[in-house]
Amino acid sequence: MSMSLPVVADSLTVYLRELRKFPVLTPDEEYRFAVKFYEEKDLEAAHTLITSNLRFVVKVAFEYRSYGLKMLDLIQEGNIGLMMAVRKFNPYKGIRLISYAVWWIRAYIQNHIISAWSLLKIGTTQAQKKLFFKLNQAKNAIKGLTGTDDIEATAASLHVKESEILEMDQRMRGDFYLDAEIKDGDGLTILETLADERQNQEDSLAELQESELLKQHIAGALDKLNEKERFIIEQRVTADSPLTLQDIADRFSISRERVRQIEEAALRKIKSYLVPIIAETRPA
């Protein structure tokens, strides 16, 4: 068991070293290759577009390292998202490929996380879902200001209890980090090998991308529920200010326990709807 982690680390290190063989394209080069693929379906052009952006996929995947999943799996899912983005990219829109691709990369990585974590593990309330995807970002922001992992401040910034921070942090804890030093690398870390000379364009899109993931899939799932189930899910799970069990019980003249049962049954329906959708987004 103790020998498995070095094997994973070495595999990732080898992959990252291989990425350095692929140069980052200039805007003009990217546009030329993108037009060639868009107009002529030239597979060599598509290959060049993909390989020149693989290191960016690693950077995005790195943000999700603490969800307890293998980094290579996250990178692979992000690569699939990148390939889908290249396939659908329109170079005449006047934007860089990565500005468009970053949504697809995040979506595929987050889909993988959702499929690996049940809705019950993520949580059923809006605050728990926010916590699942925002915990690392909040912790890093607080640490940047205070220099320490301030649980109280992190909890306050996310409007949750300290106990919820500790519980989710424990669930999400991973065992491999890209800031580890590379063997025989003279102190160089894995992350430092991922030089990217382009302007970082993900910050302006990050908030939208993180909030859109569950909304996009759950919207379709809600259509599969009956009127009462949909109301309960919308008011208990997706609302910014969720109603209490008693609020809904009073509305429908039923018990709080009955509301809870309907909510759990509806969540199971949503989960059964999401699983095949996630599977369909992956190549056979």
Order of alpha helices (4+ residues) and beta strands (2+ residues): alpha-alpha-alpha-alpha-alpha-alpha-alpha-alpha-alpha-alpha-alpha-alpha-alpha-alpha
